[in-house]
């Protein structure tokens, strides 16, 4: 709603919408979040593609050679881990310099994009002194990070 329309409503006695003063801030936050999400998705996607190219071309040494990987496709997770001496959970992270584990770094980044997008809202929320939404964003970030950390396990 334009300022002129809001002014006319004040004159006519009608109340302006509840978020009339926040509409610019909300639009700014939506645009920031969307931009960060889109940028993160693009970076993550191309990171995964680059890791795959490094793996199949052999430019970066894999932990599990492609020939062994092909023979392991039909195995269960437990059989695969035992046969290939692979890693589960976050234990892959120190090995991400092998081309086959590098793609996992791309996936981890891609799944973390929403965390970066939420974190990108914090400066705007501080700028607009929006304590309610800042509290919600911080709580969501805490839950996202806790979930990604692997501290809580479900069996």
C-alpha positions as CSV (number, residue, x, y, z in Angstrom):
1,X,0.0,0.0,0.0
2,X,1.4,3.4,-1.0
3,X,2.0,6.2,1.5
4,X,-0.7,8.2,-0.3
5,X,-3.3,5.4,0.3
6,X,-2.2,5.1,3.9
7,X,-2.6,8.8,4.3
8,X,-6.1,8.7,2.8
9,X,-7.1,5.9,5.1
10,X,-5.9,8.0,8.1
11,X,-8.0,10.9,6.9
12,X,-11.0,8.7,6.3
13,X,-10.6,7.1,9.7
14,X,-9.6,3.6,8.5
15,X,-6.7,2.0,10.2
16,X,-3.6,1.2,8.1
17,X,-2.6,-2.5,7.8
18,X,-0.7,-3.8,10.8
19,X,2.5,-4.2,8.9
20,X,2.4,-0.9,7.0
21,X,5.5,0.4,8.7
22,X,7.4,-2.9,8.3
23,X,6.6,-3.6,4.6
24,X,10.0,-2.1,3.5
25,X,11.9,-4.1,6.1
26,X,10.0,-7.3,5.3
27,X,10.6,-6.8,1.6
28,X,14.3,-6.2,2.2
29,X,14.6,-9.3,4.3
30,X,12.7,-11.5,1.8
31,X,15.0,-10.2,-1.0
32,X,18.2,-10.8,1.1
33,X,17.0,-14.4,2.1
34,X,16.1,-15.2,-1.5
35,X,19.3,-13.9,-2.9
36,X,21.4,-15.8,-0.4
37,X,19.5,-19.0,-1.0
38,X,19.8,-18.7,-4.8
39,X,23.5,-17.8,-4.6
40,X,24.2,-20.7,-2.3
41,X,22.2,-23.1,-4.5
42,X,24.3,-22.1,-7.6
43,X,27.6,-22.4,-5.7
44,X,26.6,-25.7,-4.2
45,X,25.4,-27.1,-7.6
46,X,28.5,-26.1,-9.5
47,X,30.7,-27.3,-6.6
48,X,29.1,-30.8,-6.8
49,X,29.6,-30.8,-10.6
50,X,33.3,-29.7,-10.3
51,X,33.9,-32.5,-7.7
52,X,32.3,-35.1,-10.0
53,X,34.5,-33.9,-12.9
54,X,37.6,-34.1,-10.6
55,X,36.6,-37.6,-9.6
56,X,35.8,-39.1,-13.0
57,X,38.8,-37.5,-14.7
58,X,41.2,-38.6,-12.0
59,X,42.7,-35.1,-11.7
60,X,42.3,-35.5,-7.9
61,X,43.0,-39.0,-6.4
62,X,39.8,-40.7,-5.0
63,X,39.8,-42.6,-1.7
64,X,37.9,-45.4,-3.4
65,X,38.9,-46.1,-7.0
66,X,36.1,-45.9,-9.6
67,X,36.6,-49.6,-10.5
68,X,36.0,-50.6,-6.8
69,X,33.1,-48.2,-6.6
70,X,31.3,-49.9,-9.5
71,X,31.5,-53.3,-7.8
72,X,30.2,-51.9,-4.6
73,X,27.0,-50.2,-5.9
74,X,24.6,-53.1,-4.9
75,X,25.9,-53.3,-1.3
76,X,24.1,-52.2,1.8
77,X,25.6,-49.2,3.7
78,X,27.1,-51.5,6.3
79,X,28.6,-53.8,3.7
80,X,29.9,-50.9,1.7
81,X,31.6,-49.3,4.7
82,X,33.2,-52.6,5.6
83,X,34.4,-53.5,2.1
84,X,35.7,-50.1,1.2
85,X,36.9,-49.0,4.7
86,X,34.8,-45.9,4.3
87,X,33.6,-43.5,6.9
88,X,30.2,-42.5,8.2
89,X,28.8,-39.4,9.9
90,X,31.1,-36.3,9.8
91,X,34.2,-38.5,9.7
92,X,34.4,-37.9,6.0
93,X,35.2,-34.2,6.5
94,X,39.0,-34.6,7.0
95,X,39.1,-36.7,3.9
96,X,37.4,-34.2,1.6
97,X,40.6,-33.7,-0.3
98,X,40.0,-37.1,-2.0
99,X,37.8,-36.5,-5.1
100,X,35.0,-38.9,-4.0
101,X,34.7,-37.3,-0.6
102,X,34.9,-33.8,-2.1
103,X,31.4,-34.2,-3.6
104,X,30.2,-34.7,0.0
105,X,31.5,-31.3,0.8
106,X,29.4,-29.9,-2.0
107,X,26.4,-31.7,-0.6
108,X,27.1,-30.5,2.9
109,X,27.4,-26.9,1.6
110,X,24.2,-27.2,-0.4
111,X,22.3,-28.6,2.7
112,X,23.7,-25.7,4.8
113,X,22.5,-22.9,2.4
114,X,19.4,-22.2,4.5
115,X,21.6,-21.7,7.6
116,X,23.7,-19.1,5.7
117,X,20.5,-17.4,4.4
118,X,19.1,-17.2,7.9
119,X,22.4,-15.9,9.3
120,X,22.3,-13.2,6.5
121,X,19.1,-11.8,8.0
122,X,20.7,-11.0,11.4
123,X,22.3,-7.6,10.3
124,X,18.9,-6.5,8.8
125,X,17.0,-7.5,11.9
126,X,19.5,-5.6,14.1
127,X,19.3,-2.6,11.7
128,X,15.5,-2.5,12.0
129,X,15.6,-3.3,15.7
130,X,13.2,-6.2,15.2
131,X,13.8,-8.2,18.4
132,X,11.0,-10.7,17.9
133,X,12.2,-11.9,14.5
134,X,15.8,-11.8,15.6
135,X,14.9,-14.1,18.5
136,X,13.1,-16.5,16.0
137,X,16.0,-16.4,13.6
138,X,18.5,-17.1,16.3
139,X,16.4,-20.0,17.6
140,X,16.0,-21.5,14.1
141,X,19.8,-21.2,13.6
142,X,20.5,-22.9,16.8
143,X,18.2,-25.8,15.9
144,X,19.6,-26.1,12.3
145,X,23.2,-26.1,13.6
146,X,22.3,-28.6,16.3
147,X,20.7,-30.9,13.8
148,X,23.6,-30.6,11.3
149,X,26.2,-31.2,14.0
150,X,25.1,-34.8,14.6
151,X,25.1,-34.3,18.4
152,X,21.5,-35.6,18.5
153,X,21.2,-39.1,17.0
154,X,18.1,-41.0,16.2
155,X,18.2,-44.7,16.2
